[in-house]
Every structure is written in structure tokens, then in C-alpha cells.
């Protein structure tokens, strides 16, 4: 059985910023299909909101060591993190997260 990618969409931050919302949504929809999940209008709206926020907040932080991951699969837990942003020397946490 082929292994699935760790995230449904991932890219260096500079590439993410240069990629159209439609292309990112297409990759996320394909990831959803690979996992046998339907994409609802609410899910699409959530992705669009996340993309908009990141495209507004990440310019200037797009160095060679930063990256963005959408729908990041947590190994052995069977769960996904909506968005992971890797930045040099920074750890950010969503305080609304509940395990």
C-alpha cells in the first residue's frame, strides 16, 4: 500500500504565498478525496479563511526555512492539525486546541 503524504498541502512559505487560492484548495480537496472524505461548503470556507489569514500575516516571514502545512496528519493518532506553520526560532500555539 502506498504511503500517504503527511499533509494534504505543504509548501515553503514563499511558494505558498505565490500560489493561488484555487490551486491550494484543489490540493486540499484532492487530499480529502484520498482519505474518502467529502468536502463540504463549510470545510471549503474554513480553508479559504485560513488561506486568507496566512497570506495576509506571513509576508516578511517567508525565509528559506519556513513552511506551511495544511491538514497535517498526526502519526499514530489518526487526527489532523488544520494548519502548521514552521518558522525559524518560533513556536506558536492555538490556545483553542483541545486534544
Residue, then its C-alpha position, 0 to 999 in steps of 0.5 A: x500500500x502506498x504511503x500517504x503524504x503527511x499533509x494534504x498541502x505543504x509548501x515553503x512559505x514563499x511558494x505558498x504565498x505565490x500560489x493561488x487560492x484555487x490551486x491550494x484548495x484543489x490540493x486540499x480537496x484532492x487530499x480529502x478525496x484520498x482519505x474518502x472524505x467529502x468536502x463540504x461548503x463549510x470545510x471549503x470556507x474554513x480553508x479559504x479563511x485560513x488561506x486568507x489569514x496566512x497570506x495576509x500575516x506571513x509576508x516578511x516571514x517567508x525565509x528559506x526555512x519556513x513552511x506551511x502545512x495544511x491538514x497535517x496528519x498526526x502519526x499514530x493518532x489518526x487526527x489532523x492539525x488544520x494548519x502548521x506553520x514552521x518558522x525559524x526560532x518560533x513556536x506558536x500555539x492555538x490556545x483553542x486546541x483541545x486534544 
